[in-house]
Amino acid sequence: MVAGVVALGAAGCVALLGDYTTGASGSGDGGPGADGTAPESGGPDPVTDDASSDAGKDSGLDAPDGMPPTVALIGEVDRNFVNGAKASALLDYSTALTIDAQGLIYVVGRADGCIGAANNRSFGISRFAANGDLDVAWGTGGRFCVAFAAAPSDFPNAVAIDPDGNLVVVGSSYDPSLARNRAAITRVLTAGAGALDPNFNGGATPGKIVIPMLGVQEAFAVAFDANKNIIVVGRDDTNNPTKGFILRLTPQGVPDTSFDGDGIVIDNTVAHGFDGVSVGQGAIFAAGANGLASSATRDAVVAKYTAIGSPAAAFGSSGHATFGLSAAHLDEARRIVLTPTGIFVAGAGKIPSGGGDGVASIAHLLNTGSLDLGGFNNSGVPGPAGVFASDTVKWSTSQVGSIVPTAGGKLIVAGGVDNAGANKLRDMALTRVDANTGKVDTTFGTAGVVVSDVDNVDYMVDMAVDPKGRIVTLGHNNFQTTVLVRFH
């Protein structure tokens, strides 16, 4: 076991976003979301895992979600993050994580056999102390499970901490009577051992809700607005082709009819569906693509909607900014970070038709929806002007990746690299980019890149910043073993 790494289990395996936040996507923030407002909850001692007190910088894109950094990131695995092997086989396919203001780490994923028969699949949530120790008082032995049916086939994609410090997890639940998935959302109280929130959709199924639309739906990201409304985005294929949807639930967990009349907007421009969401500037921003994986070409799309569910006409073209992340125009936008001066959009460029490895890319959009051609990677190398394109870190359909803002006006992008071995096995990787110039920060790690080789085939799926400014990444080993790694 590598020091600084927690490996969880051996049985089978969405991120961040807000006004200068990142929601939870498949991350959104899965990421920090509104973590900075989370109250103290029960469980292990939170941020007392080591004596680090290095002063972090304080300019530009720092202190996401109200959590001031106290550690200067240099791009090394943190050896104070202890071995968590006692976690054993808790989650069978990990998808997202988030960290609260006390440093408690929540990981979500598919949990097989947690509720009922061994082949039942439910939402699973594990909790860890800031030092990586599993909180065995959480749920049952460290795992809290949520099922949406008697014989569930559920899959969580993203998690975020709401303004009251509780977890909202989104994903899909299979409805056998319709032979299709439906978008599924749950809210879990974080106090003590965890419990479904009885005040969320307090009808026949308190604590959880399945959205009764006509086609196949999957929820991929979640964020919150200033009124504590829950914003969920994903894909819907009612009447084909696939489209994006934006759902707004009230804090009570029911569709908000003041949003487009029924609480949901269907966006026909985004044929790939929405993968990321961010809330800020009095609006909702959602990221996706204007073509399917099988399309000959597709470009990244960011849609901006007003608080009543109408396209923001002054943004891009009729509320949609469409742009290429590569000259190949085989691109997808997946994550969003809002700042006072513009929008950072992370995605995959040059994805082969039908799926596969793409290039981890970041576009900087001005608040009008136009690419920042003058300041962000204005040389157009290695990507087009206005876009950073990594020549090392990859994103693919199986390795979504993530982006978080950190101290000193920097952006961390997580993904994967093929190692130098004969079998070209995959390792987890981070790269740091200057948010002002769109260039790799070569002072981070080795030439701006950090590689974590935990096992033979490692996939990075999500990332978040802890209260001390350290990066915690979530991955899995060939869709089997869940892995947490912390960097400082």
C-alpha positions in Angstrom: 0.0 0.0 0.0 1.3 3.4 -0.9 1.6 5.9 2.0 -0.8 8.7 1.6 -3.3 6.5 -0.1 -6.5 4.8 1.1 -7.7 1.8 -0.7 -11.2 0.6 -0.1 -12.3 -2.8 -0.9 -12.0 -5.2 -3.8 -15.5 -5.6 -5.2 -16.5 -3.8 -8.3 -16.8 0.4 -8.5 -20.0 12.7 -11.0 -18.3 17.6 -10.1 -18.0 20.6 -8.7 -19.9 23.9 -9.2 -21.5 27.8 -7.7 -20.7 31.6 -7.8 -17.1 31.0 -7.8 -17.8 27.6 -6.8 -18.0 24.3 -8.4 -21.1 22.1 -8.1 -21.1 18.4 -7.9 -20.9 16.5 -11.1 -20.7 13.4 -12.0 -19.3 16.6 -10.3 -19.6 18.5 -10.2 -18.1 19.1 -7.5 -19.0 16.0 -6.7 -16.9 18.7 -5.4 -17.1 21.1 -2.7 -20.5 22.7 -3.7 -21.6 24.7 -0.6 -19.3 22.8 1.8 -18.1 26.0 3.4 -21.4 26.5 5.1 -21.6 23.0 6.6 -22.2 22.9 10.4 -20.2 20.5 12.6 -21.5 17.0 12.4 -21.0 13.8 14.4 -18.3 11.4 13.6 -14.5 11.3 13.9 -12.3 14.2 14.9 -12.2 16.4 11.8 -9.2 18.4 10.9 -6.7 17.3 13.5 -4.8 14.8 11.4 -1.5 16.7 11.3 0.3 19.8 12.3 0.7 21.4 8.9 0.2 25.2 9.0 2.0 26.4 5.9 0.5 29.7 4.7 -1.3 29.5 1.4 -1.4 32.4 -1.0 -4.4 34.6 -1.1 -5.2 36.0 -4.5 -7.3 35.2 -7.5 -8.9 31.8 -7.5 -8.3 30.9 -3.9 -10.4 29.7 -1.0 -13.2 27.9 -2.9 -16.4 27.7 -0.9 -15.2 29.8 1.9 -12.4 27.4 3.0 -9.2 29.4 3.3 -6.2 27.4 2.4 -3.4 26.9 5.0 -1.1 24.6 2.9 0.8 25.7 -0.1 0.3 23.0 -2.8 3.6 21.7 -4.2 2.4 18.6 -5.9 3.4 15.7 -3.6 1.4 12.8 -2.1 0.7 13.7 1.5 2.2 10.9 3.7 0.1 12.0 6.7 -3.0 10.6 4.9 -3.1 7.2 6.5 -3.7 3.7 5.2 -7.5 3.1 5.3 -7.4 -0.7 4.4 -9.8 -1.5 7.2 -12.6 0.1 5.0 -12.6 -3.2 3.0 -15.3 -3.8 0.3 -17.7 -0.9 0.9 -18.4 0.6 -2.5 -18.5 -1.3 -5.7 -18.0 1.6 -8.1 -17.1 4.9 -6.7 -18.2 8.0 -8.6 -17.9 11.2 -6.5 -16.7 12.8 -3.3 -17.2 16.0 -1.3 -15.5 17.4 1.8 -17.2 19.4 4.6 -15.9 22.4 6.5 -14.5 20.1 9.2 -12.6 18.1 6.7 -14.8 15.0 6.8 -14.7 13.2 3.4 -17.8 11.7 1.9 -17.5 9.2 -1.0 -20.5 8.0 -3.0 -20.7 5.0 -5.3 -22.8 2.0 -6.2 -23.3 -0.4 -3.3 -24.1 -4.0 -4.2 -26.1 -6.1 -1.8 -26.2 -3.4 0.8 -30.0 -3.5 0.9 -31.7 -6.9 0.2 -30.4 -9.4 -2.3 -26.7 -9.6 -3.3 -27.5 -8.4 -6.8 -29.5 -5.3 -5.6 -27.7 -2.1 -6.4 -28.2 1.1 -4.3 -26.7 4.4 -3.6 -23.8 4.0 -1.2 -22.1 6.7 0.9 -19.0 6.2 3.0 -17.5 8.8 5.4 -13.8 9.3 6.4 -12.0 11.5 8.9 -9.6 14.1 7.5 -6.7 11.7 8.0 -8.3 8.9 5.9 -9.7 6.7 8.7 -13.0 5.2 7.9 -15.8 6.4 10.2 -17.3 3.1 11.3 -20.0 4.8 13.2 -21.4 6.2 10.0 -24.3 4.1 8.6 -23.5 0.4 9.1 -19.7 -0.1 9.5 -18.9 3.0 7.5 -21.5 2.7 4.7 -24.9 4.3 4.5 -27.2 3.0 1.7 -30.3 4.4 -0.1 -32.5 2.4 -2.3 -35.3 3.7 -4.5 -37.2 0.4 -5.0 -37.7 -2.9 -3.2 -35.3 -4.6 -5.6 -33.2 -1.6 -6.5 -30.9 -1.0 -9.5 -29.7 2.4 -8.7 -26.5 4.3 -9.6 -25.3 7.6 -8.0 -23.3 10.1 -10.1 -22.7 13.1 -7.9 -22.8 14.4 -4.4 -22.7 17.9 -2.8 -23.1 19.3 0.7 -26.1 21.7 0.9 -26.2 25.0 2.8 -27.4 23.2 5.9 -24.6 20.7 5.9 -26.4 17.7 4.6 -25.7 15.5 1.6 -27.6 15.6 -1.7 -26.8 12.7 -4.0 -28.1 12.4 -7.5 -28.1 9.7 -10.1 -30.5 7.2 -11.6 -32.9 4.4 -10.6 -34.1 1.7 -13.0 -37.9 1.4 -13.2 -38.7 -2.2 -14.4 -42.3 -1.3 -15.2 -41.1 1.1 -17.8 -37.8 -0.7 -18.6 -35.8 2.6 -18.3 -33.8 4.7 -15.8 -35.2 7.7 -14.1 -33.4 10.6 -12.4 -33.2 9.9 -8.7 -32.3 12.3 -5.9 -31.8 11.8 -2.1 -30.9 14.0 0.9 -29.1 12.4 3.8 -28.6 14.1 7.2 -25.0 14.1 8.2 -25.4 14.2 12.0 -24.6 11.0 13.8 -24.7 7.8 11.8 -26.7 9.4 8.9 -30.4 9.3 8.1 -32.8 10.1 5.3 -34.1 13.6 5.7 -37.9 13.3 6.5 -38.4 16.9 5.4 -37.2 16.1 1.8 -40.1 15.1 -0.4 -42.1 14.2 2.8 -44.8 12.2 1.1 -44.8 8.4 0.4 -41.0 8.3 0.0 -39.5 10.9 2.4 -35.8 11.6 1.9 -35.8 10.6 -1.8 -37.5 11.4 -5.0 -37.6 9.8 -8.5 -38.6 12.3 -11.3 -41.5 10.9 -13.4 -40.6 12.0 -16.9 -41.4 9.9 -20.0 -38.0 8.8 -21.3 -34.7 7.6 -20.0 -33.1 10.1 -17.5 -29.9 10.2 -15.6 -28.8 13.0 -13.2 -25.2 13.9 -13.5 -24.5 17.0 -11.3 -26.0 19.0 -8.5 -25.6 22.5 -7.0 -27.6 25.0 -4.9 -28.8 28.5 -5.4 -29.0 31.4 -2.9 -32.5 30.3 -1.8 -31.3 26.7 -1.0 -33.1 25.4 -4.0 -31.5 22.2 -5.5 -30.3 22.4 -9.1 -29.9 19.1 -10.9 -28.8 18.5 -14.4 -28.5 15.5 -16.7 -29.8 13.9 -19.8 -33.2 12.9 -21.1 -34.1 11.0 -24.2 -37.9 11.4 -24.3 -39.0 11.1 -27.9 -35.3 11.0 -28.9 -32.7 12.3 -29.5 -31.0 12.8 -26.2 -31.4 16.2 -24.7 -30.2 18.0 -21.6 -32.4 18.8 -18.6 -32.2 21.3 -15.7 -34.4 20.5 -12.7 -35.0 22.8 -9.8 -36.3 21.4 -6.5 -37.4 23.5 -3.6 -35.5 23.0 -0.3 -38.4 20.6 0.6 -37.4 18.3 -2.3 -40.3 18.8 -4.7 -40.2 20.3 -8.2 -40.3 24.2 -8.1 -43.2 25.2 -10.3 -41.9 28.8 -10.5 -39.1 27.4 -12.7 -40.4 27.1 -16.2 -43.9 26.2 -14.9 -43.2 22.6 -13.8 -39.7 22.8 -12.3 -37.8 21.4 -15.3 -36.3 22.7 -18.5 -35.6 20.5 -21.5 -32.8 21.8 -23.6 -32.8 20.5 -27.2 -29.5 22.2 -28.1 -27.5 19.8 -25.9 -27.7 16.5 -27.6 -25.2 14.9 -25.2 -27.1 16.0 -22.1 -25.6 18.1 -19.3 -22.7 16.8 -17.3 -21.9 19.8 -15.1 -23.7 22.6 -13.4 -22.8 25.8 -11.6 -25.0 28.5 -10.0 -24.0 32.2 -9.7 -24.5 35.6 -11.1 -28.2 35.1 -10.5 -28.3 32.3 -13.1 -27.8 28.6 -13.7 -24.9 27.5 -16.0 -24.9 23.9 -17.4 -22.2 22.2 -19.4 -22.5 19.6 -22.1 -22.0 19.0 -25.9 -24.1 19.5 -29.0 -23.6 16.0 -30.3 -23.6 12.4 -29.2 -20.5 10.2 -28.8 -21.3 8.7 -32.2 -21.6 12.0 -33.9 -19.0 12.9 -36.6 -18.4 16.3 -34.9 -19.5 17.8 -31.6 -18.6 20.9 -29.7 -18.7 21.9 -26.1 -21.7 23.9 -25.0 -22.4 26.0 -21.9 -26.1 27.0 -21.4 -27.1 29.9 -19.2 -30.6 30.1 -17.7 -32.3 32.8 -15.7 -33.9 32.1 -12.3 -37.3 31.5 -13.9 -36.0 28.9 -16.4 -35.6 31.1 -19.5 -32.4 31.1 -21.7 -30.2 34.2 -20.9 -30.5 35.8 -24.3 -27.4 38.0 -24.0 -25.1 35.0 -23.3 -23.6 33.5 -26.4 -26.3 32.8 -29.0 -29.8 32.6 -27.4 -28.3 31.6 -24.0 -25.8 29.1 -25.4 -22.1 29.4 -25.8 -20.8 26.8 -28.3 -17.1 26.4 -28.9 -14.4 23.8 -29.8 -11.9 22.5 -27.3 -9.8 21.2 -30.3 -9.4 21.6 -34.0 -11.0 18.1 -34.4 -14.3 19.3 -33.0 -14.9 16.0 -31.0 -15.3 17.7 -27.7 -17.4 17.7 -24.5 -17.8 20.2 -21.7 -18.1 18.5 -18.3 -17.3 20.9 -15.4 -17.7 24.6 -14.7 -16.0 27.0 -12.3 -17.5 30.5 -12.1 -15.4 33.5 -11.2 -16.2 37.3 -11.1 -14.5 37.8 -14.4 -15.6 34.8 -16.4 -16.2 31.1 -16.6 -13.7 28.2 -16.7 -15.1 25.2 -18.5 -13.3 21.9 -18.2 -13.9 19.0 -20.6 -12.4 16.5 -23.0 -11.1 17.4 -26.4 -10.5 15.2 -29.4 -12.5 12.2 -28.1 -12.6 9.5 -30.8 -15.9 8.9 -32.4 -17.7 6.3 -30.3 -15.7 7.1 -27.2 -12.2 6.7 -25.8 -9.4 8.9 -24.5 -9.7 12.7 -25.0 -7.4 15.5 -24.0 -8.1 17.2 -20.6 -8.9 20.8 -21.7 -10.0 24.1 -20.0 -11.7 26.9 -21.8 -12.0 30.4 -20.4 -15.2 32.2 -21.4 -15.9 35.8 -20.8 -19.2 36.6 -19.1 -20.7 37.3 -22.6 -20.1 33.6 -23.5 -17.2 34.4 -25.9 -13.8 32.6 -25.6 -11.1 34.7 -23.9 -8.8 34.9 -27.0 -6.6 37.7 -25.7 -5.5 36.5 -22.3 -6.0 32.7 -21.9 -3.5 30.7 -23.9 -3.5 33.4 -26.5 -0.6 31.6 -28.3 -3.0 28.8 -29.2 -0.3 26.2 -28.1 -1.0 23.3 -27.5 -4.7 24.0 -27.8 -6.7 26.7 -29.7 -6.6 30.3 -28.3 -8.8 30.6 -25.3 -8.3 26.9 -24.4 -5.7 25.0 -22.4 -5.2 21.5 -23.8 -3.0 19.2 -21.8 -0.4 17.2 -23.7 -0.2 14.7 -20.9 -3.5 14.3 -18.9 -6.4 12.5 -20.5 -10.1 12.4 -20.0 -12.3 9.7 -21.4 -15.8 8.2 -21.1 -14.6 6.0 -18.3 -12.4 8.6 -16.6 -14.4 11.8 -16.3 -11.8 13.8 -14.4 -12.4 17.0 -12.4 -11.3 20.6 -11.9 -10.9 22.8 -8.8 -9.7 26.3 -8.1 -6.8 26.7 -5.7 -4.7 29.4 -4.1 -2.7 31.9 -6.1 -5.0 32.0 -9.2 -4.4 28.3 -10.1 -6.6 25.6 -11.4 -6.0 21.9 -10.7 -7.1 19.4 -13.4 -7.4 15.7 -12.5 -7.4 12.9 -15.1 -5.1 10.0 -16.2 -2.0 9.2 -18.0 -0.7 6.1 -19.7 2.4 5.0 -17.9 5.6 4.0 -19.6 5.1 0.2 -19.1 4.8 -2.2 -22.0 1.1 -2.6 -21.4 0.3 1.1 -21.3 -1.6 0.8 -18.1 -3.4 3.9 -16.7 -2.2 6.0 -13.7 -4.0 8.9 -12.0 -2.6 12.4 -12.7 -3.0 16.1 -11.8 -1.8 19.1 -13.6 -1.9 22.7 -12.5 -2.7 25.6 -14.8 -2.3 29.4 -14.3 -5.9 30.7 -14.5 -4.6 34.0 -15.9 -2.5 32.8 -18.8 -3.8 29.3 -19.5 -0.3 27.8 -19.2 1.0 24.8 -17.2 2.5 25.8 -13.8 5.8 24.0 -14.0 6.5 24.6 -10.3 3.9 22.0 -9.5 5.1 18.4 -9.3 7.4 17.5 -12.2 7.0 20.0 -15.0 3.5 20.8 -13.8 2.2 17.2 -13.6 1.9 14.8 -10.7 1.3 11.1 -11.3 0.0 8.6 -8.7 0.6 5.0 -9.5 -1.5 3.0 -7.0 -2.0 -0.2 -8.9 -2.1 -1.6 -12.4 -5.1 0.4 -13.9 -6.0 3.5 -12.0 -8.9 5.9 -13.0 -9.4 9.3 -11.5 -13.1 10.3 -11.2 -13.4 13.2 -8.8 -11.5 15.7 -6.7 -12.1 18.2 -3.9 -10.2 20.7 -1.7 -10.1 20.2 2.0 -10.3 23.0 4.6 -6.5 23.3 4.6 -6.3 23.7 0.9 -5.0 20.2 0.1 -6.3 18.2 -2.8 -8.1 14.9 -2.2 -8.7 12.8 -5.2 -11.0 9.8 -5.8 -10.3 7.1 -8.2 -10.6 3.4 -8.6 -8.5 0.5 -9.7 -9.9 -1.0 -12.9 -13.4 -0.3 -11.7 -12.7 -2.5 -8.6 -10.9 -0.9 -5.6 -11.9 2.6 -4.5 -8.8 4.8 -3.9 -8.4 8.1 -2.1 -5.2 10.1 -2.4 -4.3 13.4 -0.8 -1.8 15.8 -2.2 -0.1 18.9 -0.7 
